[in-house]
Amino acid sequence: MERRKHNQILLDKKYVRDYKSADVWSVFKIIADFVQGFDELGDLGPAVTIFGSARTDVEDPYYKKAVKLGDMLGDKGFNVITGGGPGIMEAANKGAFRHSDVESVGLNVDLPMEQSANVYTTIEQDFEYFFSRKVMLIKYSIAYVIFPGGFGTLDELFEALTLAQTRKIARVRIFVVGEKFYKPLMKFMRTSLMAEGMIDQEDLDMITVTDDLKMIVREIESSIAEQIDELEEEGLDSTKYYKSLSEFFAHRKIKRGKDS
């Protein structure tokens, strides 16, 4: 027990030193994080990122829901991205892993405790820093699904909401699974944040709170047309990302809204 405590203290010191030092060489670690992420995920194609607690047990109903959602998304041809750890992340990867024609992506982060890579990934990347990992979790996805979780999950939820609110990302759907779990948080947003003018109704409307997995998959599938239109409007129709979405549409024979 004492040895474990001593090792934990050493790890904690390592992380404090890494984050608080003025060592300019750490810039190269940051660059390496981004380079490997761009290199590995640039050609991924349509993907959905699923966030949630690393502490969720395999018998937990939300773990089982995450497995089912990963499976449903994989069945529709969507790649699934998670933080690569245990709990909800493992569950979503496990569901996607059942489908050989999609990628089950795990973007792990080097932590002094708790985080360890799960075995249900076809693409695995390790990151030194949370912020570079978070960019990769969000950058290559057409939708985000947030399951119950703690500080890290809430950080990822509000990161996605902030990017959508400030139009850094457009027409990307944000789903929150766990109506009962997130009810107090949604109430706080309405009765405190919105009531005090910190956010608008339009900001709240960015969030879809539901436990209906079929609806989530259906909404994600139908939202791709909007994202293709957005890319065209921004003059990005020559990018790899645009082409991957268009090819996905053509392959799945999904009718685009503006052409119907």
C-alpha positions as CSV (number, residue, x, y, z in Angstrom):
1,M,0.0,0.0,0.0
2,E,2.8,2.4,0.9
3,R,4.7,1.6,-2.3
4,R,1.6,2.3,-4.4
5,K,1.1,5.6,-2.6
6,H,4.7,6.5,-3.2
7,N,4.4,5.6,-6.9
8,Q,1.3,7.8,-7.2
9,I,3.1,10.7,-5.6
10,L,5.9,10.3,-8.2
11,L,3.3,10.2,-11.0
12,D,1.5,13.3,-9.7
13,K,4.8,15.2,-9.5
14,K,5.6,14.2,-13.1
15,Y,2.3,15.6,-14.3
16,V,2.6,18.8,-12.3
17,R,6.1,19.3,-13.6
18,D,5.0,18.6,-17.2
19,Y,2.2,21.1,-17.1
20,K,3.7,23.9,-15.0
21,S,7.2,24.0,-16.4
22,A,8.4,26.7,-18.8
23,D,10.3,24.1,-20.9
24,V,9.9,25.2,-24.5
25,W,10.7,21.7,-25.7
26,S,7.2,20.7,-24.6
27,V,6.0,22.5,-27.7
28,F,7.3,19.6,-29.7
29,K,5.2,17.2,-27.7
30,I,2.1,19.3,-28.5
31,I,3.0,19.4,-32.2
32,A,3.5,15.6,-32.1
33,D,0.0,15.1,-30.6
34,F,-1.6,17.1,-33.4
35,V,0.5,15.6,-36.2
36,Q,-0.3,12.0,-35.3
37,G,-3.9,12.9,-34.9
38,F,-4.2,14.6,-38.3
39,D,-2.2,11.9,-40.0
40,E,-4.3,9.0,-38.6
41,L,-7.8,10.5,-38.8
42,G,-7.7,12.7,-41.8
43,D,-9.1,10.0,-44.1
44,L,-11.5,8.5,-41.6
45,G,-14.8,9.4,-43.2
46,P,-18.1,10.0,-41.4
47,A,-17.7,9.4,-37.6
48,V,-19.6,9.9,-34.4
49,T,-17.8,10.7,-31.1
50,I,-19.3,9.2,-27.9
51,F,-18.3,10.6,-24.6
52,G,-19.0,9.2,-21.1
53,S,-17.6,8.1,-17.8
54,A,-14.6,5.8,-17.5
55,R,-16.0,4.5,-14.2
56,T,-19.2,3.0,-15.6
57,D,-19.5,-0.7,-14.8
58,V,-20.3,-3.3,-17.5
59,E,-23.6,-4.1,-15.7
60,D,-24.7,-0.5,-15.7
61,P,-27.7,0.2,-18.0
62,Y,-25.8,3.1,-19.6
63,Y,-22.9,0.8,-20.4
64,K,-25.3,-1.5,-22.2
65,K,-26.9,1.4,-24.0
66,A,-23.5,2.6,-25.2
67,V,-22.7,-0.9,-26.6
68,K,-26.0,-0.8,-28.4
69,L,-25.5,2.6,-29.8
70,G,-22.0,1.8,-31.0
71,D,-23.4,-1.3,-32.7
72,M,-26.3,0.6,-34.3
73,L,-24.0,3.3,-35.7
74,G,-21.5,0.7,-37.0
75,D,-24.4,-1.1,-38.7
76,K,-25.2,2.2,-40.5
77,G,-21.6,2.5,-41.7
78,F,-20.5,5.2,-39.2
79,N,-17.1,5.1,-37.6
80,V,-17.1,5.5,-33.8
81,I,-14.6,7.6,-31.9
82,T,-14.2,7.5,-28.1
83,G,-11.6,8.6,-25.6
84,G,-10.3,5.0,-25.7
85,G,-10.6,4.2,-22.1
86,P,-12.9,1.9,-20.0
87,G,-16.5,2.5,-19.0
88,I,-18.8,4.2,-21.6
89,M,-15.8,4.5,-24.0
90,E,-15.1,0.8,-23.9
91,A,-18.8,0.1,-24.4
92,A,-19.2,2.3,-27.5
93,N,-16.0,0.8,-29.0
94,K,-17.2,-2.7,-28.2
95,G,-20.4,-2.1,-30.2
96,A,-18.6,-0.6,-33.2
97,F,-16.0,-3.4,-33.1
98,R,-18.6,-5.9,-34.2
99,H,-18.6,-4.3,-37.7
100,S,-15.5,-5.1,-39.8
101,D,-16.3,-2.3,-42.3
102,V,-16.0,0.6,-39.9
103,E,-13.3,1.9,-37.6
104,S,-13.6,1.8,-33.8
105,V,-11.3,4.6,-32.8
106,G,-9.8,5.1,-29.3
107,L,-8.0,8.3,-28.5
108,N,-6.3,7.6,-25.2
109,V,-4.7,10.2,-22.9
110,D,-1.7,9.6,-20.7
111,L,-3.0,10.0,-17.2
112,P,-1.5,9.2,-13.7
113,M,-4.6,7.2,-12.8
114,E,-7.8,5.7,-14.0
115,Q,-7.3,5.7,-17.8
116,S,-6.2,2.6,-19.6
117,A,-6.9,1.7,-23.2
118,N,-9.7,-0.7,-23.9
119,V,-9.2,-3.7,-26.3
120,Y,-12.1,-2.9,-28.7
121,T,-10.4,-0.5,-31.1
122,T,-9.2,-0.8,-34.6
123,I,-7.4,2.6,-34.5
124,E,-5.6,3.6,-31.3
125,Q,-3.8,6.8,-30.6
126,D,-2.1,8.0,-27.3
127,F,-2.0,11.7,-26.5
128,E,0.1,13.6,-24.0
129,Y,-2.3,16.4,-23.5
130,F,-6.0,16.7,-23.0
131,F,-6.5,19.7,-25.2
132,S,-4.9,18.1,-28.3
133,R,-6.9,14.9,-27.7
134,K,-10.1,16.9,-27.3
135,V,-9.5,18.6,-30.7
136,M,-9.2,15.2,-32.4
137,L,-12.3,13.9,-30.6
138,I,-14.3,16.8,-32.0
139,K,-12.7,17.7,-35.3
140,Y,-13.5,14.6,-37.3
141,S,-17.1,13.9,-36.1
142,I,-20.4,14.7,-37.6
143,A,-22.2,14.3,-34.2
144,Y,-21.4,14.0,-30.5
145,V,-23.3,11.8,-28.1
146,I,-22.7,12.5,-24.4
147,F,-23.5,9.7,-21.9
148,P,-23.5,10.2,-18.1
149,G,-20.0,11.1,-16.7
150,G,-18.0,13.3,-14.4
151,F,-15.8,16.3,-14.8
152,G,-14.1,15.1,-18.0
153,T,-17.4,14.3,-19.7
154,L,-19.0,17.7,-18.7
155,D,-15.8,19.4,-20.0
156,E,-16.3,17.7,-23.4
157,L,-20.0,18.5,-23.5
158,F,-19.4,22.2,-22.8
159,E,-16.5,22.3,-25.2
160,A,-18.8,21.0,-28.0
161,L,-21.6,23.5,-27.0
162,T,-19.1,26.4,-26.9
163,L,-17.8,25.6,-30.4
164,A,-21.4,25.3,-31.8
165,Q,-22.5,28.5,-30.0
166,T,-19.6,30.4,-31.5
167,R,-20.1,28.9,-34.9
168,K,-16.6,27.2,-34.9
169,I,-18.5,24.1,-35.9
170,A,-21.7,24.2,-37.8
171,R,-24.7,21.8,-38.1
172,V,-23.1,19.2,-36.0
173,R,-25.7,17.5,-33.7
174,I,-25.2,17.2,-30.0
175,F,-27.1,14.5,-28.2
176,V,-27.2,13.9,-24.4
177,V,-28.2,10.4,-23.3
178,G,-29.6,10.1,-19.8
179,E,-32.7,12.1,-19.3
180,K,-32.9,11.4,-15.6
181,F,-29.2,11.9,-15.0
182,Y,-28.9,15.2,-16.8
183,K,-32.3,16.7,-15.7
184,P,-30.8,18.8,-12.9
185,L,-28.1,20.2,-15.3
186,M,-30.7,21.1,-17.9
187,K,-32.8,22.8,-15.2
188,F,-29.8,24.8,-14.1
189,M,-29.2,25.9,-17.7
190,R,-32.8,27.1,-18.0
191,T,-33.4,28.6,-14.6
192,S,-30.0,30.1,-14.0
193,L,-28.0,30.5,-17.2
194,M,-30.9,31.5,-19.5
195,A,-32.8,33.3,-16.8
196,E,-29.8,35.5,-16.1
197,G,-29.2,36.1,-19.8
198,M,-25.9,34.2,-19.9
199,I,-27.3,32.0,-22.8
200,D,-30.3,32.1,-25.1
201,Q,-33.0,29.7,-26.0
202,E,-31.2,29.1,-29.3
203,D,-28.2,27.9,-27.3
204,L,-30.3,25.4,-25.3
205,D,-31.9,24.2,-28.6
206,M,-28.5,22.9,-29.6
207,I,-28.9,20.0,-27.1
208,T,-31.1,17.0,-27.8
209,V,-31.7,15.2,-24.5
210,T,-33.1,11.7,-25.2
211,D,-32.8,8.0,-24.3
212,D,-34.1,7.0,-27.7
213,L,-31.1,5.5,-29.5
214,K,-33.0,4.9,-32.8
215,M,-33.9,8.5,-32.9
216,I,-30.3,9.5,-32.4
217,V,-29.1,7.3,-35.3
218,R,-31.9,8.5,-37.5
219,E,-31.2,12.2,-36.8
220,I,-27.4,11.7,-37.3
221,E,-28.0,10.1,-40.6
222,S,-30.4,12.8,-41.8
223,S,-28.1,15.6,-40.6
224,I,-25.3,14.7,-43.1
225,A,-27.1,16.5,-45.9
226,E,-27.0,19.7,-43.9
227,Q,-23.3,19.3,-43.3
228,I,-22.6,18.7,-47.0
229,D,-24.6,21.9,-47.8
230,E,-22.6,23.8,-45.2
231,L,-19.3,22.7,-46.7
232,E,-20.5,23.7,-50.2
233,E,-21.6,27.1,-48.9
234,E,-18.2,27.6,-47.4
235,G,-16.4,26.6,-50.6
236,L,-15.0,23.4,-49.1
237,D,-16.4,21.0,-51.7
238,S,-12.9,20.1,-52.8
239,T,-11.7,18.8,-49.4
240,K,-11.2,15.2,-48.4
241,Y,-13.9,15.6,-45.8
242,Y,-16.5,16.8,-48.2
243,K,-15.7,13.9,-50.6
244,S,-16.0,11.3,-47.8
245,L,-19.4,12.6,-46.8
246,S,-20.6,12.7,-50.4
247,E,-19.4,9.2,-51.1
248,F,-21.0,8.0,-47.9
249,F,-24.3,9.5,-49.1
250,A,-24.0,8.0,-52.6
251,H,-23.1,4.6,-51.2
252,R,-26.0,4.6,-48.7
253,K,-28.4,6.1,-51.3
254,I,-29.6,8.7,-48.8
255,K,-31.7,11.5,-50.5
256,R,-30.4,15.0,-49.9
257,G,-33.0,17.4,-48.5
258,K,-32.5,20.2,-51.0
259,D,-32.7,17.7,-53.9
260,S,-36.0,16.1,-52.8
